């Protein structure tokens, strides 16, 4: 396995202006961005790159885990989960249920992240079986395993539920394992987007480092 690299310090948090000096010749650069500047929320490596070039580069290094979210009540957390999926280089995000979701929390990262829709749990489960991907549900229900003791499969789908009601009984039944994030305060559950970020980072700790 390739040794992980330390994160590159970001020097241009607020974007960069027009390219100074002679323009680069590489095809992945966007001529309009070179001329006008790049204020997008991207790491410095991708400054001035076209969107298509960024997606193509990400496709060569995405991790083999997927993220799925049930969307029965138009959950506002989905955008934040998509943003985290992009940050942790998830392969694909799967929306189960309602196709429409609030993209504001994604902060435009959905443009760089593959997103698929499944009309119901049954169709999602059928897709996962065809891809031989185990479904790992994240919820604090009876019989769940605490995340600190669970070894995530390298190839898998991390399945998250709605804020409040959590995963549907059908989704729990379809899961190959149910994992719970340990909590030590008074609240019963974590915010769905926070739970997703914690879980993805646990996968990274186990398989990237």
C-alpha positions as CSV (number, residue, x, y, z in Angstrom):
1,X,0.0,0.0,0.0
2,X,1.3,3.5,-0.9
3,X,2.5,5.4,2.1
4,X,0.1,8.3,2.9
5,X,1.4,11.8,2.4
6,X,1.0,14.6,4.9
7,X,-1.7,17.1,4.0
8,X,-0.3,20.0,2.0
9,X,-0.7,23.4,3.8
10,X,-3.2,25.5,1.9
11,X,-1.7,28.9,1.0
12,X,-4.7,30.4,-0.8
13,X,-7.7,29.8,1.4
14,X,-9.6,32.7,-0.1
15,X,-8.7,32.0,-3.7
16,X,-6.2,33.4,-6.2
17,X,-6.2,36.1,-8.7
18,X,-5.4,35.9,-12.4
19,X,-2.3,33.8,-13.3
20,X,0.8,35.9,-13.1
21,X,3.3,35.5,-15.9
22,X,3.3,33.2,-18.9
23,X,0.4,30.8,-19.0
24,X,1.0,27.1,-18.5
25,X,0.5,24.8,-21.5
26,X,-1.0,21.8,-19.7
27,X,-4.5,20.8,-21.0
28,X,-5.9,20.5,-17.5
29,X,-5.8,24.2,-16.9
30,X,-9.0,26.3,-17.5
31,X,-8.2,29.3,-19.7
32,X,-11.0,31.4,-18.2
33,X,-9.7,30.7,-14.7
34,X,-6.2,31.6,-15.7
35,X,-7.5,34.9,-17.0
36,X,-10.0,35.9,-14.2
37,X,-8.6,34.0,-11.2
38,X,-9.9,31.0,-9.2
39,X,-12.0,31.6,-6.1
40,X,-13.4,28.1,-5.8
41,X,-13.2,26.0,-2.6
42,X,-10.5,23.7,-3.9
43,X,-7.1,22.7,-2.6
44,X,-4.1,24.5,-4.0
45,X,-3.2,21.5,-6.2
46,X,-6.3,22.1,-8.3
47,X,-6.1,25.9,-8.6
48,X,-6.9,27.0,-12.2
49,X,-7.8,23.4,-13.2
50,X,-11.0,22.8,-15.1
51,X,-13.8,21.0,-13.3
52,X,-13.6,18.0,-15.7
53,X,-9.8,17.7,-15.0
54,X,-10.3,17.7,-11.3
55,X,-13.0,15.0,-11.4
56,X,-10.8,12.9,-13.7
57,X,-7.8,13.2,-11.3
58,X,-10.0,12.4,-8.3
59,X,-11.3,9.3,-10.1
60,X,-7.8,7.9,-10.1
61,X,-7.5,8.1,-6.3
62,X,-10.9,7.7,-4.8
63,X,-11.2,5.2,-1.9
64,X,-13.2,2.0,-2.4
65,X,-15.9,2.9,0.2
66,X,-19.3,4.3,-0.8
67,X,-21.7,6.4,1.3
68,X,-25.5,6.0,1.2
69,X,-28.1,8.2,2.9
70,X,-31.8,7.5,3.3
71,X,-33.8,10.6,2.2
72,X,-37.4,10.1,3.1
73,X,-37.9,13.5,4.8
74,X,-35.7,15.8,2.7
75,X,-32.9,15.7,5.2
76,X,-30.9,18.9,5.4
77,X,-27.8,17.0,6.4
78,X,-27.3,15.4,3.0
79,X,-25.3,18.3,1.6
80,X,-22.9,18.2,4.5
81,X,-22.5,14.5,4.1
82,X,-21.7,14.9,0.4
83,X,-19.1,17.5,1.3
84,X,-17.5,15.1,3.8
85,X,-17.6,12.3,1.2
86,X,-15.6,14.5,-1.1
87,X,-13.1,15.4,1.6
88,X,-12.5,11.8,2.4
89,X,-12.4,10.8,-1.3
90,X,-15.4,8.4,-1.2
91,X,-16.1,6.5,-4.4
92,X,-19.8,7.5,-4.7
93,X,-22.6,8.9,-2.7
94,X,-26.0,7.2,-3.0
95,X,-29.3,8.9,-2.2
96,X,-32.1,6.5,-1.3
97,X,-35.7,7.7,-1.5
98,X,-36.4,11.2,-2.6
99,X,-34.2,12.2,-5.5
100,X,-34.2,15.9,-4.7
101,X,-32.0,17.1,-1.8
102,X,-30.8,20.4,-0.4
103,X,-27.4,21.0,-2.0
104,X,-26.5,24.2,-0.1
105,X,-24.5,22.3,2.6
106,X,-22.4,20.6,-0.1
107,X,-20.7,23.9,-0.9
108,X,-20.5,22.9,-4.6
109,X,-18.5,19.7,-3.8
110,X,-21.3,17.7,-5.4
111,X,-19.9,18.8,-8.8
112,X,-16.7,16.8,-8.0
113,X,-18.4,13.9,-6.3
114,X,-20.3,11.0,-8.0
115,X,-23.9,10.9,-6.8
116,X,-26.3,8.1,-7.6
117,X,-30.0,7.8,-6.8
118,X,-32.0,4.7,-5.8
119,X,-35.8,5.0,-5.5
120,X,-36.0,2.7,-2.4
121,X,-34.0,0.5,-0.1
122,X,-34.8,-2.6,-2.1
123,X,-33.2,-1.2,-5.3
124,X,-30.2,0.0,-3.3
125,X,-29.7,-3.4,-1.8
126,X,-29.9,-5.0,-5.2
127,X,-27.3,-2.6,-6.5
128,X,-24.9,-3.3,-3.5
129,X,-25.3,-7.1,-4.0
130,X,-24.5,-6.8,-7.7
131,X,-21.3,-4.9,-6.8
132,X,-20.5,-7.4,-4.0
133,X,-20.3,-4.5,-1.5
134,X,-21.3,-5.2,2.1
135,X,-23.7,-2.7,3.7
136,X,-22.5,-1.2,7.0
137,X,-25.3,0.7,8.7
138,X,-24.5,3.4,11.2
139,X,-27.1,3.7,14.0
140,X,-27.4,3.3,17.7
141,X,-29.9,0.4,17.9
142,X,-30.0,-2.8,19.9
143,X,-27.4,-5.3,18.7
144,X,-25.1,-2.7,17.1
145,X,-21.3,-2.9,17.5
146,X,-19.4,0.0,18.9
147,X,-17.2,1.7,16.2
148,X,-14.0,1.4,18.2
149,X,-14.1,-2.4,18.0
150,X,-15.3,-2.7,14.4
151,X,-13.1,-3.5,11.5
152,X,-14.6,-1.9,8.3
153,X,-14.3,-3.9,5.1
154,X,-12.1,-2.1,2.6
155,X,-14.8,-2.2,0.0
156,X,-18.2,-1.4,1.5
157,X,-21.1,1.0,1.7
158,X,-21.6,3.1,4.8
159,X,-25.3,3.6,5.2
160,X,-26.7,6.6,7.2
161,X,-30.3,7.5,8.2
162,X,-32.4,10.6,8.7
163,X,-31.7,13.1,11.4
164,X,-34.0,12.0,14.2
165,X,-35.6,8.8,13.2
166,X,-32.4,7.2,12.0
167,X,-32.4,4.3,9.6
168,X,-35.6,2.6,8.5
169,X,-36.3,-0.9,9.8
170,X,-35.9,-2.1,6.2
171,X,-32.4,-0.6,5.9
172,X,-31.3,-2.1,9.3
173,X,-32.6,-5.5,8.1
174,X,-30.6,-5.3,4.9
175,X,-27.3,-4.4,6.6
176,X,-24.5,-6.8,6.9
177,X,-23.4,-5.1,10.1
178,X,-24.8,-2.2,12.3
179,X,-22.2,0.0,13.9
180,X,-22.7,2.5,16.7
181,X,-20.6,5.6,17.5
182,X,-19.7,5.7,21.2
183,X,-21.0,8.8,23.0
184,X,-20.3,10.0,26.5
185,X,-22.6,13.0,27.1
186,X,-26.4,13.4,27.7
187,X,-27.6,13.5,24.1
188,X,-29.0,10.3,22.5
189,X,-27.6,10.8,19.0
190,X,-25.1,12.6,16.9
191,X,-26.0,14.9,14.1
192,X,-26.2,12.8,11.0
193,X,-23.5,14.7,9.1
194,X,-21.2,14.5,12.1
195,X,-21.8,10.8,12.4
196,X,-20.9,10.4,8.7
197,X,-17.7,12.3,9.0
198,X,-16.6,10.3,12.1
199,X,-17.3,7.0,10.3
200,X,-15.5,8.0,7.1
201,X,-12.5,9.1,9.1
202,X,-12.5,5.7,11.0
203,X,-12.4,4.0,7.6
204,X,-9.4,6.2,6.6
205,X,-7.6,5.4,9.9
206,X,-8.0,1.7,9.3
207,X,-7.2,1.5,5.6
208,X,-5.1,4.5,4.6
209,X,-2.8,4.7,7.6
